[in-house]
Amino acid sequence: MKCGEATVVKNAGSHFLLSQLPAWELFPAVLRGKVRLKASEITNPVAVGDRVLFERTEETAVITHILPRRNYVIRRSTNLSRQAHIIAANVDRAYLIVSLYFPEVKLPFLDRILVTCELYGIPAAIVLSKTDMYREMAAEEIARFRSIYEGAGYPVIETSVKTGEGIDRIREACQGRVNLFSGESGVGKSSLIKALDPSLDPKIGAISTAHLQGKHTTSLYEMYPLASGGYVIDSPGIRGFGLVDVEKEEIARYFPEMLKVSAGCRFTPCTHTHEPGCAVKEAVEQGLIAPERYNSYLGMLEEDKKFR
């Protein structure tokens, strides 16, 4: 029996594909029952990007242990559920793909993902997709969007799969890293991945289903090797995003632009809602913090029970 350490590169429900990175040699695996029971509040105890120990026989491999995670991106499964879902683990950088239109971006949704990235120390960049479709009619909106998020400290990369804008920049930044690509359905995530590496086709899956030996093969989360170097974790389109593992009193810490000025608040702690002498509210009034971001923060406080 062969034992070893590997990375989970595909989650297909109860079956997985592993590879001993940086080698890209895939083999199927299942999860030992004892490991599954340890994470009863998590819908997927093993996530793409996890480093795991395995025992391998001629037929398959069994995941026996999940190694400690360096970080992960997690969301509440549904608004009223106590369970949470890990989107990806051990991520070097997260690319959050949005489109101003087709579909229209939802800033509170984007801000929730950014808060989660801040919580687990994952550098995040925002990819503005399909810009060729609306740049002429929405130049002011693009400029405002950039102002909001670059002002908060996040790179905003304008991209177009049609014209190639921004693709080389992302491809170069992905080299040598494990990169999570995430966003709502319809934002062009799969097309962007294919533009980075034309040999890939996330819509049908680059990893052969033959590796799963006839088992259920609906791909939920999958890692792809880029020909130019590095890896991309593709996640399904996300509809809702509830915060996990953060108390409402701490949410403001994960808005970088609010954290930067909060030391000037008269009271500690300060909720930045009603207290006199609040440096955050003053910064919003002065235009130093975007009101859109501040409103997202207020929404997270108000909807705390609903989303968590």
C-alpha positions as CSV (number, residue, x, y, z in Angstrom):
1,M,0.0,0.0,0.0
2,K,1.4,3.4,-1.0
3,C,1.0,6.4,1.3
4,G,1.7,10.0,0.6
5,E,0.7,13.7,0.6
6,A,-1.2,15.3,-2.3
7,T,-3.4,18.2,-3.2
8,V,-7.1,18.0,-3.9
9,V,-7.6,19.3,-7.5
10,K,-11.3,18.3,-8.1
11,N,-14.3,17.9,-5.9
12,A,-17.1,15.8,-7.6
13,G,-19.4,15.3,-4.6
14,S,-18.2,12.3,-2.7
15,H,-15.3,11.6,-5.0
16,F,-12.1,13.5,-5.5
17,L,-9.1,13.8,-7.8
18,L,-5.7,14.3,-6.3
19,S,-2.3,15.2,-7.6
20,Q,1.1,15.5,-6.0
21,L,1.9,19.0,-7.1
22,P,3.8,20.4,-8.9
23,A,3.4,17.1,-10.8
24,W,0.1,16.9,-12.7
25,E,-0.6,13.2,-12.4
26,L,-4.2,12.7,-11.4
27,F,-5.6,9.8,-9.4
28,P,-9.1,9.2,-7.8
29,A,-9.8,9.2,-4.1
30,V,-12.6,8.8,-1.6
31,L,-12.9,10.1,1.9
32,R,-12.6,8.0,4.9
33,G,-15.7,8.1,7.0
34,K,-14.0,9.3,10.3
35,V,-12.7,12.4,8.5
36,R,-16.1,13.2,7.2
37,L,-17.7,13.1,10.6
38,K,-15.2,15.5,12.1
39,A,-16.6,18.4,10.0
40,S,-20.3,18.1,10.6
41,E,-20.9,21.9,10.3
42,I,-19.1,22.0,7.0
43,T,-21.0,20.7,3.9
44,N,-17.6,19.8,2.2
45,P,-15.0,18.6,4.7
46,V,-12.5,18.3,1.9
47,A,-12.1,21.3,-0.4
48,V,-10.2,21.9,-3.6
49,G,-6.7,23.2,-2.7
50,D,-6.6,21.1,0.5
51,R,-3.4,19.2,1.2
52,V,-4.2,15.7,2.4
53,L,-2.6,12.4,3.4
54,F,-3.7,9.3,1.5
55,E,-3.4,5.6,1.4
56,R,-3.4,4.2,-2.1
57,T,-4.3,0.7,-3.4
58,E,-4.4,-0.6,-6.9
59,E,-8.1,0.6,-7.3
60,T,-8.2,3.9,-5.6
61,A,-6.9,6.1,-2.9
62,V,-8.4,6.9,0.5
63,I,-8.0,10.3,2.1
64,T,-7.1,9.7,5.7
65,H,-6.2,13.1,7.0
66,I,-6.6,16.8,6.0
67,L,-3.5,18.8,6.7
68,P,-3.9,22.2,8.4
69,R,-5.1,24.9,6.1
70,R,-3.0,28.0,5.5
71,N,-6.2,29.9,4.7
72,Y,-9.6,29.3,3.0
73,V,-12.6,31.1,1.5
74,I,-15.8,30.1,3.2
75,R,-19.4,31.1,3.0
76,R,-22.7,30.3,4.7
77,S,-24.5,27.8,2.6
78,T,-27.9,29.4,2.8
79,N,-29.2,32.4,4.6
80,L,-30.9,30.3,7.3
81,S,-28.5,27.4,7.5
82,R,-26.0,26.8,10.2
83,Q,-23.8,24.9,7.9
84,A,-21.0,26.5,5.9
85,H,-19.2,25.7,2.6
86,I,-15.5,26.0,1.9
87,I,-15.0,27.4,-1.6
88,A,-11.3,26.7,-1.8
89,A,-8.3,26.2,0.5
90,N,-4.6,27.3,0.6
91,V,-5.2,30.1,-1.9
92,D,-2.4,32.6,-2.8
93,R,-4.7,35.1,-4.4
94,A,-8.4,35.5,-5.1
95,Y,-9.7,37.1,-8.4
96,L,-13.3,38.3,-7.9
97,I,-14.9,38.6,-11.3
98,V,-17.7,41.1,-11.8
99,S,-19.4,42.8,-14.7
100,L,-20.9,46.3,-14.3
101,Y,-23.7,45.0,-16.7
102,F,-24.7,41.7,-18.2
103,P,-25.2,40.8,-15.3
104,E,-25.2,44.0,-13.2
105,V,-22.8,43.9,-10.3
106,K,-24.2,43.7,-6.8
107,L,-21.8,45.7,-4.6
108,P,-23.0,44.2,-1.2
109,F,-22.3,40.7,-2.6
110,L,-18.8,41.7,-3.7
111,D,-18.1,43.3,-0.4
112,R,-19.0,40.2,1.5
113,I,-16.5,38.1,-0.4
114,L,-13.9,40.9,0.1
115,V,-14.5,40.8,3.9
116,T,-14.0,37.0,3.9
117,C,-10.7,37.4,2.0
118,E,-9.6,40.0,4.5
119,L,-10.6,37.7,7.4
120,Y,-8.4,34.9,6.2
121,G,-5.5,37.0,4.9
122,I,-6.1,36.2,1.2
123,P,-5.0,39.0,-1.2
124,A,-7.8,39.9,-3.5
125,A,-8.1,41.6,-6.9
126,I,-11.3,42.6,-8.7
127,V,-11.6,41.7,-12.4
128,L,-14.0,43.9,-14.3
129,S,-15.1,41.7,-17.2
130,K,-16.8,42.3,-20.6
131,T,-15.7,45.9,-20.6
132,D,-15.9,46.0,-24.4
133,M,-19.7,45.6,-24.1
134,Y,-20.3,48.7,-22.0
135,R,-17.3,51.0,-21.9
136,E,-18.6,53.6,-24.2
137,M,-22.0,53.9,-22.5
138,A,-20.7,53.6,-19.0
139,A,-17.4,55.4,-18.8
140,E,-18.5,57.3,-15.7
141,E,-19.8,54.2,-14.0
142,I,-16.5,52.4,-14.6
143,A,-14.5,55.4,-13.2
144,R,-16.8,55.4,-10.1
145,F,-16.4,51.7,-9.6
146,R,-12.6,52.0,-9.8
147,S,-12.6,54.9,-7.4
148,I,-14.6,52.9,-4.8
149,Y,-12.4,49.8,-4.8
150,E,-9.0,51.2,-5.6
151,G,-9.8,53.7,-2.8
152,A,-10.3,50.7,-0.5
153,G,-7.0,49.3,-1.6
154,Y,-8.0,46.6,-4.2
155,P,-6.5,46.4,-7.7
156,V,-9.2,46.7,-10.4
157,I,-8.3,45.0,-13.7
158,E,-10.5,45.8,-16.7
159,T,-10.7,42.8,-19.0
160,S,-12.2,41.8,-22.3
161,V,-12.0,38.3,-23.7
162,K,-13.0,39.7,-27.1
163,T,-10.2,42.3,-27.3
164,G,-7.7,40.6,-25.0
165,E,-7.5,43.6,-22.7
166,G,-6.1,42.7,-19.3
167,I,-5.6,39.0,-20.1
168,D,-1.8,39.1,-20.2
169,R,-1.7,41.0,-16.9
170,I,-3.7,38.3,-15.1
171,R,-1.8,35.5,-16.8
172,E,1.5,36.9,-15.6
173,A,0.2,37.5,-12.1
174,C,-1.0,33.9,-11.8
175,Q,2.4,32.4,-12.4
176,G,3.7,30.4,-9.5
177,R,0.5,30.8,-7.5
178,V,-2.7,29.0,-6.7
179,N,-5.4,31.5,-7.8
180,L,-9.1,31.3,-7.0
181,F,-11.5,32.7,-9.6
182,S,-14.9,33.4,-8.2
183,G,-18.0,35.4,-9.0
184,E,-21.7,35.3,-9.8
185,S,-23.1,33.2,-12.6
186,G,-22.9,34.9,-16.0
187,V,-19.9,37.2,-15.3
188,G,-17.7,35.4,-17.8
189,K,-15.5,33.5,-15.5
190,S,-15.2,30.4,-17.7
191,S,-14.4,32.5,-20.8
192,L,-11.7,34.3,-18.8
193,I,-10.1,31.1,-17.8
194,K,-10.1,29.8,-21.3
195,A,-8.6,33.1,-22.5
196,L,-5.7,32.6,-20.0
197,D,-5.1,29.1,-21.4
198,P,-6.9,28.2,-24.7
199,S,-6.2,24.5,-24.0
200,L,-8.7,24.6,-21.1
201,D,-12.4,24.5,-21.3
202,P,-14.0,24.9,-17.8
203,K,-17.5,24.5,-19.2
204,I,-16.9,20.8,-20.0
205,G,-14.1,20.2,-17.6
206,A,-10.4,19.8,-18.5
207,I,-10.0,16.8,-16.3
208,S,-11.3,13.6,-17.9
209,T,-14.3,12.0,-16.2
210,A,-12.7,8.6,-16.9
211,H,-10.6,9.2,-13.8
212,L,-13.7,8.9,-11.7
213,Q,-14.4,5.4,-13.1
214,G,-18.1,6.0,-14.0
215,K,-19.0,7.7,-10.7
216,H,-21.0,10.8,-10.4
217,T,-19.0,13.4,-12.3
218,T,-20.8,16.7,-11.8
219,S,-17.8,19.0,-11.2
220,L,-18.4,21.4,-8.3
221,Y,-15.0,22.9,-7.8
222,E,-11.9,22.2,-9.9
223,M,-8.2,23.2,-10.2
224,Y,-6.6,23.7,-13.6
225,P,-2.9,24.0,-14.4
226,L,-2.1,27.0,-16.6
227,A,0.3,26.4,-19.5
228,S,2.0,29.7,-18.5
229,G,2.5,28.6,-14.9
230,G,0.4,28.5,-11.8
231,Y,-3.0,27.1,-11.1
232,V,-6.6,28.3,-11.3
233,I,-9.4,27.1,-9.0
234,D,-12.7,27.5,-10.8
235,S,-15.8,27.7,-8.6
236,P,-19.4,27.6,-9.6
237,G,-21.4,30.8,-9.9
238,I,-22.3,32.0,-6.4
239,R,-25.8,33.4,-5.7
240,G,-25.7,34.2,-2.0
241,F,-22.8,34.8,0.4
242,G,-23.3,34.7,4.1
243,L,-20.4,35.6,6.4
244,V,-18.9,33.0,8.7
245,D,-16.6,33.2,11.7
246,V,-16.8,36.9,12.2
247,E,-18.7,38.7,14.9
248,K,-20.6,41.8,13.8
249,E,-18.5,43.9,16.2
250,E,-15.5,42.9,14.2
251,I,-16.8,43.4,10.6
252,A,-15.4,46.9,10.3
253,R,-11.9,45.6,10.8
254,Y,-12.1,43.9,7.5
255,F,-12.9,47.0,5.5
256,P,-9.3,48.3,5.0
257,E,-10.3,51.9,4.4
258,M,-12.4,51.9,7.6
259,L,-9.7,50.2,9.7
260,K,-7.2,52.8,8.5
261,V,-9.1,55.7,10.1
262,S,-10.9,54.0,13.0
263,A,-8.1,54.7,15.4
264,G,-9.3,58.3,15.4
265,C,-12.7,57.4,16.8
266,R,-13.6,59.0,20.1
267,F,-14.9,55.8,21.6
268,T,-13.5,52.3,21.6
269,P,-15.1,50.1,20.6
270,C,-17.0,52.1,18.0
271,T,-19.7,50.6,15.8
272,H,-19.4,53.5,13.3
273,T,-23.1,53.9,13.3
274,H,-24.3,56.4,16.0
275,E,-21.4,57.3,18.2
276,P,-20.3,61.0,18.3
277,G,-16.7,61.7,17.2
278,C,-16.6,58.7,14.8
279,A,-13.7,59.0,12.5
280,V,-15.2,56.6,10.0
281,K,-18.5,58.5,9.6
282,E,-16.4,61.7,9.2
283,A,-14.3,60.1,6.5
284,V,-17.5,59.1,4.7
285,E,-18.8,62.6,4.9
286,Q,-15.5,63.9,3.5
287,G,-15.6,61.5,0.6
288,L,-12.5,59.6,1.9
289,I,-14.6,56.4,2.3
290,A,-17.1,55.5,-0.5
291,P,-20.7,55.7,0.8
292,E,-21.4,52.5,-1.2
293,R,-18.8,50.6,0.9
294,Y,-20.1,52.2,4.1
295,N,-23.7,51.2,3.2
296,S,-22.5,47.6,2.6
297,Y,-21.0,47.6,6.1
298,L,-24.3,48.8,7.6
299,G,-26.2,46.1,5.6
300,M,-23.9,43.4,7.1
301,L,-24.7,44.7,10.6
302,E,-28.5,44.8,10.0
303,E,-28.6,41.5,8.2
304,D,-26.3,39.7,10.7
305,K,-28.9,37.3,11.9
306,K,-30.3,36.6,8.4
307,F,-27.0,35.8,6.8
308,R,-25.3,34.1,9.7
